[in-house]
Amino acid sequence: MNRQELAAWLTDTYSVTGEYLFTRYPSFQVFRHHGSRKWFAVIMDIPGKNLGLAGDEEISVVNLKCDTRLIGSFREEPGVEDEKLKFLADMSHALTNGRGFTV
């Protein structure tokens, strides 16, 4: 799933529109919970070197909230497939609503 596909999926699934809130970071697209207005997803383009990759090419990444019990296992994975990404977005959305999330 690329950046545009993820943004479209977030918009369709949660009925929210990504906002560009940061003048200093014009590529950072913030998705906020409809009720609480807290962010649950941020899609951004950052230099690969910021992630320890070779070169200055910018890559798209997403920042999601997550149950702290799961963080360690995700750090060990080389990437995240679409279905797991959607699961994590659902978790992030639920956490910003104060409902919690059961794994």
N, C-alpha and C positions, 0 to 999 in steps of 0.2 A: 504494500500500500504506500503510495507516495503522499507528499504533503497535501496536494489538492484533493486527493481521494479521502484522506483522513479528515480534512476540514469539511468536506461535503458530508461525510458520514456523521461527524459530530453535529453538524447543523441539522441534518435530517432526523437523527435519533433523539436529540435533546431539545429541538426547536429553539436553538440559540444561534446567534451570529457571532463569528469571531471578530474581536475588536483589536485595533492597533492602538495601544495606549501609550507607547513609549517613543517619544521623539528620537531619543538616542539610539533606539533599536527598532527601526521601522519594519523589520521582517518578523518581529515577535507578535504572533496572533494569539490573543487571549480569549478563551471560552469560559464564560461565567455561568454559574447555576442560576436558573431563572428566578428562583425564590430568594435564596440567600445572597445572591450577587457575588459570592466567593468564586474564585477561579477554580476550575477542575482540570483544565488542560491548557498548556501553552505550547504552541508549535513555533519553532524558531530555527533560523539558519545561523549556524556558527562555524567558525573555521575548524576543520578536522583536527588541526594541531591542538586545539583545546581539549580534545578527547584522546590525545596521545597518538593520533594518526599522522602519517607522513604527508607533507604538503600543506598548502594554504587553501585548498579547495573547500568551499563552504558546503556543509551538508545539513539536511533538515533533521531535526530531532524533536521529540515531544517530551514534555515534563508533565507527569501525572502524579496525583497523590496516591498513596498505597498503604495498605496495612503493614505496619513495621515488621510483622512476623514474616513477611514475604520478601523483603528487600534483599536479604543475603542470597537467596536462591536465584533471583533475577540477575544479580551482578555476575554470576558464574556463566550465564548464557551469552553466546556470541551475538544474539539478536532476538527479536520478538516477531513471531508470525502474526498474521492479521487477526485470527480468532482470539489469541491471547491479548493482543493490543485492545481489542474491543472489550474483553473481560476486564482489563485494567482500567479502561475508560469508564466502564460501568461502576467499578469500585470507586474511582476517584469522584465521579458524579454523586454517588451515594454518600461518600464521606463528607462532601461539602454541604450536604443537606442535613447533616447531623443525625442521619438514620443509622449510621454504622453500616457494616458490610460483613456478612458471614462467609467464611471460606470453607 
